[in-house]
Each structure stands twice: as structure tokens, then as C-alpha cells.
Amino acid sequence: MSESTSTPSPGTGPRIREALSRLPAYVPGKPASAPPGITAYKLSSNENPYPPLPSVLAVVQEAAGQINRYPDMAVGELTATLADALGVPAECLATGTGSVGVLGQVIQACCDPGDEVIYAWRSFEAYPIVTTLAGAVPVQVPLDAEHRHRLDAMADAITDRTRVILVCTPNNPTGTVVHDDELRAFLARVPSDVLVVIDEAYLEFVQDAAAPDALAIWREHPNVMVLRTFSKAYGLAGLRVGYAVAHPDVAVALRKTAVPFGVNSLAQVAAVASLGAVDELQERVDALVKERGRVVDGLRDQGWDLSETEANFVWFDLAEQSGEFAAACEAAGLMVRQYGSDGVRVTIGEPEANDRLVQVCARWRAEH
Ligand SMILES: *Cc1c(COP(=O)(O)O)cnc(C)c1O
């Protein structure tokens, strides 16, 4: 007996794939915490600051009574509702556990070990993780001086190992969009067997008339798919549901690589209810876009040189000063997202939080 309960000798554990040692860690946004006496705001995860709509909360509460049952594996009602709302055939839709979940399905569906995935950098930090996890090779193409995608350089980076190209518009964390004409010129250079994913997590916040009509582009290009989420504008980040609009062969592959029953029952009913409340949700998005304008104008008045943001966040290109700036925000009760010595991303939040950001920035300008 004593033998079987003894500690195993080192070096005999299960072998873990080598690729995992190359994975960058996903850094979650810091939770709100503040010095005593001041309200803290979480501006570190691009979340919607509004609480769930009462109508959405009601269906979630009702559905909670049946969580002893598995969810609808086909995600039927949500798929049908989305197909109707978007004007696309249901066979062109695939769902997943957030759009990050769908992205993992994309890479698994398209990449064998050693295949290449091209994306801009900096961009969404999940890209290197899902790529590396699948044994694929990340090919990162630096953004330009205005923090925009260099689509020409991305096209130049295509090799015969390229399987997927990720285009994040608006780009997280810089907020810039690609333009419709640029994207079309880029697509003309991409071989038809390479899948181009247009990640539109922040689509609802976009006002730039030159931004792409991704669904129109998808209709015209058999190798394009569009990735969307209920996490940001729809305010359902905690429920984990996103989707792809893809051509049928790709959509079939995404369903094959999905975690079975991955989209849970509460997420399914909440997403359906949200699609039924788009006008109410749009009012909130409009208010956030207005707040974004107020913050950006305030900061430009202070002399900040900001890149254009079309999302629900602002990018501070502070290089080596990033840590100091993030610490100044946190001392004022604002949790922000620092990206090493690249910059700091701050989510547009409640008006009081935005006011405080403008104040912290004014003080920073005065002191630097
Ligand atoms: C937040 C975000 C997503 C959405 O993630 P979910 O998994 O749907 O919550 C996708 N892409 C980008 C670029 C994001 O910033």
C-alpha cells in the first residue's frame, strides 16, 4: 500500500505538447478596485457598462429553471433569428462560445501543424493563442504609424503555407478600421484557398462611412467569413456567444470543430431576446458612441495625438510611459489595460468614469 501512495518520481508525468510552452497567456482585464473613498470603474475589458436589459434578464431567469437539460445542440432558434435579422441563409451561420470560441474552430478547421495564420500586430491577443494552440504558425505584420492594418504588407506575407488571414476591424486595441476599398484591393491579392476572417467584434460602434460592408464583401468572395459577437454592443460578455457568417462549406467545418453543446441555454435565449430588442440596445450604443466623441474631443483639446477610434475604447500610444500612465489611472480608480511598453487601452464606460479619465489625462499632460 505504502508504495502506491508515494509521490511519483519527477520526470514521469504525462507529456504535454511542446506548442503549449510557446503560448502567450491571455491577460484578463483587471477587476475594479480603488483606493478607499472613491468608486472604481472597470475599463479594462471593453465591456458594455450598462446592466442587462430587463427583457433579456427575464428570459434568462426563466431559462435558468431548465438548466438540468442540455442546450439545443443545433442552436436552432438563435440561428433562425440571426438568419432572419442578417438576411443570410441559416446554413451560412455557425455559432460558438463567444467569437473567440468560433475563432478557435476556424483555426482547427483550416490549419495543420506548421500552416500559417497572418494577422496584424498589435491586434487581438487571442489571435496568437488560438493559432499556436492548433500548432499553426503566427505571422504578425506590424501596424503602420497610425496604428492601422498594412494590408499590402499582409498580402506580401502570404506563402503556400498560409491558410487563414485575420483582419480585425475596428482593431483591438487601437480602434482603427480598414476601409472598404483597401479591403477589396487586398482580397484581390489573396489566393482563393486562403480563408480571410473579418473580425467585427465592435461593428456596432463604427461611424466611419469608409468602413467595409463586410456582409456585402462576404457575398462576393467565397473565401471570406465574418466574425461577430454578442459580448460587446449587446452586453452579453458573461454568457459567451458569438457567430460566423461563412460560406456553407466553411460553416459545416465550423460546426464540426465546435465543442458539442458549447453555446449554453441561457446564452441562446439571451441572444434571441437581444435580437428582439435591437432598438433599445442601439440607444445604449449611440450613448456610448457619443461618450467616445466627448472623451476624444476632450483629450484632443488637451493636446493628445490620438489615432481614430471606431470602437468602444481609446488607445494611448505611450510606449515606455505606458506603465506609469496605467498606474496613474488605477490610482484614480480606473482599471485600464496596459500592453507592455506599447500602449494603454481604455474602455469607454459610464459618464462618471469617462469624466475621471479626462481629468487624469489633463493631470498627466500637466506633469509630463
Ligand atoms: C472582444 C473581442 C472579441 C469577442 O470575444 P468573445 O469571445 O465573443 O467575447 C472578438 N474579437 C475581438 C477583436 C475582440 O476584441
The ligand as an ORCA input file, in Angstrom:
! r2SCAN-3c Opt
* xyz 0 1
  C     -13.849     41.150    -27.507
  C     -13.402     40.661    -28.841
  C     -13.975     39.529    -29.408
  C     -15.138     38.882    -28.756
  O     -14.831     37.913    -27.888
  P     -15.992     36.987    -27.359
  O     -15.297     35.675    -27.269
  O     -17.085     36.981    -28.365
  O     -16.395     37.546    -26.053
  C     -13.577     39.117    -30.656
  N     -12.664     39.797    -31.340
  C     -12.111     40.903    -30.844
  C     -11.147     41.650    -31.671
  C     -12.447     41.350    -29.577
  O     -11.881     42.446    -29.084
*
